[in-house]
Amino acid sequence: MIIKIKKRDLLIATVFAVFAVLIPLIYAVGENTPRIQNFKVDLVISNRNPTINVSNLTGGASSFSVDTTAGSDVKVLISFNVTDADGAGNINASTAVVNFTLGDTSGQYFSNISAVASSEFGTCGNHSPSATVVVINCSVVLPYFANASAVWVINISVKDTFGGTGRNDTGIFTINTVSGLSLPITFVNFTNVNLGQQDVPSSPLTINNTGNEDFDTINVSAALLRGTTTTTETIAATSFYANITNATAGLGVQLAATPVTLRELVQSTSGTGLDNATLVHGHSRSAYTLIKDKGNRTVFFWVDVPSSSLSSQLYNATWNIIVINNP
């Protein structure tokens, strides 16, 4: 049998045949073809803080002691190793801080940092013996009036280049007691004195405590004043008086050739009389506000001039100041 197909019908049949083949393929691509989506991957390597080792210091016991010098300062050198697992190049040795502290924030402290009290207290140097270790040497200046104690604490800190901080506060040391006394001006004088005058004041005598020991007694040993022209003319030691504040003319203790103890001019809180005058350690410089106006006392002398048997001339003698820390 012969079937005749028109060209138009053949074209239509061909198109349908093609779609019949492609449609399953198109559907298959839409369902099973993988999709691609980008995402970000982050990895952070944490900075490790430096660690500080002070090999010659041990916690809980004094590892060394320091003798300060009366009236002057001493340098104390602290050497410590700083280790950084990220490499010695990460250690910022210029940030090293060494504090010597006694007590809480109201106590004494001294540091190598130049910003403290606007004064250069000390310096630090460093070298690197290995790829991860830096050795830092810092000197801290201790003044003569630093408190004597066996529980001074060494606080050390240093930062790395990323701001991580290493700390060590295990070191303890001792500052020993040092005694010292000085007179900035080693004389007093009475001017314009006439026969018979009473309660004539002298120029003041300042006594400085140049150590870190506190004295709870101040004694004065006087001597008679002898004429420098007519040496047989004298003024007895008992004609002189001394007090510690210049509060009232002549008020104080009568002097003698033997030591006489100066008294405070304020009544004791115990009601038992006037306490002994004291000379505690400290410093008058404003930089040390915690111990300002402590390291010195001023003594004033008075004389009752005899009314006769003395000629117009210079009279002089040498007296002694004695400070005592009673047990």
C-alpha positions as CSV (number, residue, x, y, z in Angstrom):
1,M,0.0,0.0,0.0
2,I,1.4,3.4,-0.9
3,I,0.8,6.3,1.6
4,K,1.3,9.8,0.4
5,I,2.5,12.4,2.9
6,K,2.4,16.0,2.2
7,K,5.6,18.1,2.8
8,R,3.9,20.2,5.5
9,D,2.8,17.2,7.4
10,L,6.3,15.8,7.1
11,L,7.8,19.0,8.6
12,I,5.3,18.9,11.5
13,A,6.0,15.3,12.2
14,T,9.8,15.9,12.2
15,V,9.4,18.8,14.7
16,F,7.3,16.6,17.0
17,A,9.9,13.9,16.8
18,V,12.8,16.2,17.7
19,F,10.8,17.6,20.7
20,A,10.0,14.1,21.8
21,V,13.7,13.4,22.0
22,L,14.9,16.7,23.6
23,I,12.3,17.2,26.3
24,P,13.5,14.3,28.4
25,L,17.1,15.6,28.0
26,I,16.2,19.1,29.1
27,Y,14.3,17.8,32.1
28,A,17.2,15.6,33.0
29,V,19.7,18.6,33.0
30,G,17.4,20.7,35.2
31,E,17.0,18.0,37.9
32,N,20.5,16.5,38.1
33,T,23.1,19.1,37.1
34,P,25.2,20.2,40.2
35,R,24.9,23.9,41.3
36,I,28.1,25.9,42.2
37,Q,28.1,28.5,45.1
38,N,31.2,30.3,46.5
39,F,31.9,30.5,50.3
40,K,34.7,32.2,52.3
41,V,37.2,30.2,54.5
42,D,38.9,32.0,57.4
43,L,41.7,30.8,59.6
44,V,43.0,32.8,62.5
45,I,46.4,32.0,64.1
46,S,46.1,33.3,67.7
47,N,48.9,35.5,69.1
48,R,50.6,33.9,72.1
49,N,51.5,36.1,75.0
50,P,55.1,36.2,76.1
51,T,56.2,34.5,79.3
52,I,58.7,35.9,81.8
53,N,61.2,33.9,83.8
54,V,63.4,35.4,86.5
55,S,65.6,32.5,87.3
56,N,67.3,34.0,90.4
57,L,64.1,34.9,92.2
58,T,61.7,32.7,94.1
59,G,58.2,33.3,95.4
60,G,57.5,33.2,99.0
61,A,61.0,34.0,100.3
62,S,63.4,36.8,99.9
63,S,65.8,36.0,97.2
64,F,68.2,38.9,97.8
65,S,68.7,42.0,99.9
66,V,69.6,45.6,99.2
67,D,71.6,47.9,101.3
68,T,70.7,51.5,100.5
69,T,73.2,54.3,101.2
70,A,72.5,57.1,103.6
71,G,71.6,60.3,101.8
72,S,71.9,58.8,98.3
73,D,70.4,56.3,95.8
74,V,71.4,52.8,94.7
75,K,70.6,51.0,91.5
76,V,69.2,47.5,91.6
77,L,69.6,45.4,88.4
78,I,67.0,42.9,87.5
79,S,67.6,40.5,84.7
80,F,64.9,38.3,83.2
81,N,64.2,36.1,80.2
82,V,61.2,36.7,78.0
83,T,60.0,33.8,75.8
84,D,57.6,34.1,72.9
85,A,56.5,31.0,71.0
86,D,55.8,33.2,68.0
87,G,59.4,34.3,67.9
88,A,61.8,36.7,69.6
89,G,61.0,39.3,66.9
90,N,57.5,39.6,68.4
91,I,58.8,40.8,71.8
92,N,58.7,44.5,72.3
93,A,61.5,45.0,74.8
94,S,61.0,48.7,75.0
95,T,57.7,48.1,76.9
96,A,59.4,46.3,79.7
97,V,58.2,47.6,83.1
98,V,59.8,46.6,86.5
99,N,58.1,47.9,89.6
100,F,59.3,47.4,93.1
101,T,56.2,47.7,95.3
102,L,55.5,47.5,99.1
103,G,51.9,47.3,100.2
104,D,48.8,48.2,98.1
105,T,48.3,51.2,95.9
106,S,48.8,53.5,98.8
107,G,52.2,52.1,99.6
108,Q,55.6,52.8,98.2
109,Y,56.7,51.9,94.7
110,F,59.7,52.6,92.5
111,S,59.9,51.9,88.8
112,N,62.2,51.9,85.7
113,I,59.6,54.0,83.9
114,S,60.7,57.6,83.3
115,A,57.1,58.8,83.4
116,V,56.8,58.1,87.1
117,A,57.2,61.3,89.1
118,S,58.6,63.1,86.0
119,S,62.0,61.7,86.8
120,E,64.3,59.1,85.1
121,F,64.4,56.2,87.5
122,G,66.1,53.6,85.5
123,T,66.8,52.0,82.1
124,C,66.5,48.7,80.3
125,G,68.7,46.9,77.8
126,N,68.2,43.6,75.9
127,H,69.7,41.0,73.7
128,S,68.3,37.8,72.0
129,P,70.3,34.6,72.6
130,S,67.8,32.4,70.6
131,A,65.0,32.6,68.1
132,T,62.3,32.7,70.8
133,V,64.0,34.3,73.9
134,V,65.0,37.9,74.7
135,V,67.1,38.7,77.8
136,I,66.1,42.0,79.3
137,N,68.1,43.9,82.0
138,C,66.4,46.7,83.9
139,S,67.8,48.9,86.6
140,V,65.6,50.5,89.2
141,V,66.8,53.3,91.5
142,L,66.0,52.9,95.2
143,P,66.4,56.1,97.3
144,Y,67.7,56.0,100.8
145,F,64.3,56.5,102.3
146,A,62.7,53.4,100.8
147,N,61.1,51.5,103.6
148,A,63.1,48.7,105.3
149,S,61.1,45.5,104.7
150,A,61.5,41.9,103.7
151,V,58.4,41.8,101.6
152,W,59.2,44.1,98.7
153,V,57.6,42.6,95.5
154,I,59.1,42.7,92.0
155,N,56.3,43.2,89.4
156,I,57.5,42.7,85.8
157,S,55.6,43.1,82.6
158,V,56.4,43.2,78.9
159,K,54.3,43.4,75.7
160,D,54.7,41.8,72.3
161,T,54.1,43.6,69.0
162,F,50.4,42.6,69.0
163,G,49.8,44.0,72.5
164,G,49.9,40.6,74.3
165,T,51.3,41.0,77.8
166,G,53.4,38.7,79.9
167,R,53.6,39.2,83.6
168,N,55.6,37.9,86.6
169,D,55.2,39.0,90.2
170,T,56.9,36.1,92.0
171,G,60.0,37.9,93.0
172,I,60.4,39.1,96.6
173,F,63.4,40.9,98.1
174,T,64.5,42.7,101.2
175,I,65.6,46.3,101.7
176,N,67.8,46.5,104.8
177,T,67.7,49.3,107.5
178,V,70.1,52.1,107.0
179,S,70.6,54.9,109.6
180,G,71.6,58.4,108.7
181,L,71.5,62.0,110.1
182,S,72.7,65.3,108.6
183,L,72.5,69.0,109.3
184,P,72.2,71.1,106.2
185,I,73.4,74.1,108.1
186,T,75.8,73.2,110.9
187,F,75.4,76.3,113.2
188,V,72.8,78.5,114.9
189,N,73.3,82.0,116.0
190,F,71.6,84.6,118.3
191,T,71.8,88.1,117.0
192,N,71.3,91.5,118.7
193,V,71.4,90.1,122.2
194,N,71.6,92.4,125.2
195,L,72.3,91.8,128.8
196,G,69.2,90.7,130.7
197,Q,67.1,89.8,127.7
198,Q,64.8,86.8,128.1
199,D,63.5,84.3,125.5
200,V,65.8,85.5,122.7
201,P,65.4,83.1,119.7
202,S,68.2,81.7,117.6
203,S,68.2,80.9,113.9
204,P,66.5,77.5,113.3
205,L,68.4,74.2,113.1
206,T,67.1,71.6,110.6
207,I,67.9,68.0,111.1
208,N,67.5,65.6,108.2
209,N,66.9,61.8,108.4
210,T,69.1,60.5,105.6
211,G,68.2,56.8,106.1
212,N,65.1,54.7,106.3
213,E,65.1,54.2,110.1
214,D,62.6,56.0,112.3
215,F,63.9,57.7,115.5
216,D,61.6,58.1,118.5
217,T,64.0,60.2,120.6
218,I,65.9,63.4,119.8
219,N,68.5,64.5,122.4
220,V,70.5,67.7,122.6
221,S,73.7,67.9,124.6
222,A,74.6,71.6,125.2
223,A,77.8,73.2,126.6
224,L,78.6,76.5,128.1
225,L,79.4,79.3,125.7
226,R,82.8,80.8,126.2
227,G,83.9,84.3,125.2
228,T,86.3,84.3,122.3
229,T,88.1,87.4,123.6
230,T,87.8,87.2,127.3
231,T,87.7,83.4,127.7
232,T,86.9,83.5,131.4
233,E,83.5,84.9,130.7
234,T,80.9,82.1,130.0
235,I,77.1,81.6,129.6
236,A,75.9,78.4,131.2
237,A,74.2,75.6,129.2
238,T,71.2,75.9,131.5
239,S,70.6,79.4,130.2
240,F,69.3,77.9,126.9
241,Y,66.1,76.2,126.0
242,A,65.0,74.2,123.0
243,N,61.7,73.3,121.3
244,I,60.6,71.5,118.2
245,T,58.1,73.9,116.6
246,N,58.9,77.5,117.6
247,A,55.3,77.8,118.8
248,T,55.9,79.9,121.8
249,A,59.0,81.9,122.8
250,G,61.0,79.9,125.3
251,L,58.6,77.1,125.6
252,G,60.4,73.8,125.6
253,V,63.1,72.0,127.6
254,Q,66.0,73.5,129.5
255,L,69.3,72.3,128.2
256,A,72.3,70.9,130.1
257,A,75.7,69.5,129.5
258,T,74.1,66.0,129.6
259,P,71.7,64.8,126.9
260,V,68.2,66.3,127.2
261,T,65.2,64.9,125.3
262,L,63.2,67.2,123.1
263,R,59.4,67.0,123.6
264,E,56.5,67.6,121.3
265,L,54.6,70.7,122.2
266,V,51.2,69.1,121.8
267,Q,49.7,67.2,124.7
268,S,49.8,63.4,124.3
269,T,46.4,61.8,123.4
270,S,47.0,59.4,126.4
271,G,47.0,62.4,128.7
272,T,50.3,61.4,130.2
273,G,52.2,64.6,129.1
274,L,54.3,65.6,126.2
275,D,55.5,62.8,123.9
276,N,59.1,62.6,122.8
277,A,59.9,64.5,119.6
278,T,60.4,62.0,116.7
279,L,62.3,62.0,113.4
280,V,60.8,59.6,111.0
281,H,62.2,58.7,107.6
282,G,61.0,60.3,104.4
283,H,61.7,63.1,101.9
284,S,60.6,66.7,101.4
285,R,60.6,66.6,97.6
286,S,57.1,67.0,96.2
287,A,57.8,64.0,93.8
288,Y,57.3,61.6,96.8
289,T,53.9,62.7,98.0
290,L,53.4,59.7,100.2
291,I,56.4,60.6,102.3
292,K,56.6,64.3,101.8
293,D,57.5,66.5,104.8
294,K,58.6,63.6,106.9
295,G,62.4,63.3,106.7
296,N,63.3,66.4,108.7
297,R,62.5,68.4,111.8
298,T,63.4,71.9,112.9
299,V,64.7,72.8,116.3
300,F,64.6,76.3,117.8
301,F,66.7,77.5,120.6
302,W,66.1,80.3,123.1
303,V,68.4,82.0,125.6
304,D,67.9,83.9,128.8
305,V,70.9,86.3,128.8
306,P,72.4,86.9,132.2
307,S,72.1,90.5,133.4
308,S,75.7,91.0,134.4
309,S,79.3,89.7,134.4
310,L,79.5,89.5,130.6
311,S,81.3,91.9,128.2
312,S,80.5,92.7,124.6
313,Q,82.1,89.9,122.5
314,L,81.4,86.7,120.6
315,Y,80.5,83.6,122.7
316,N,80.5,80.1,121.1
317,A,80.5,76.4,121.8
318,T,79.9,73.1,120.0
319,W,76.7,71.2,120.8
320,N,75.5,67.7,119.8
321,I,72.2,66.4,118.3
322,I,71.6,62.7,119.1
323,V,68.8,60.6,117.5
324,I,67.8,57.2,119.0
325,N,65.6,54.4,117.8
326,N,64.6,52.9,121.1
327,P,64.0,49.1,121.1
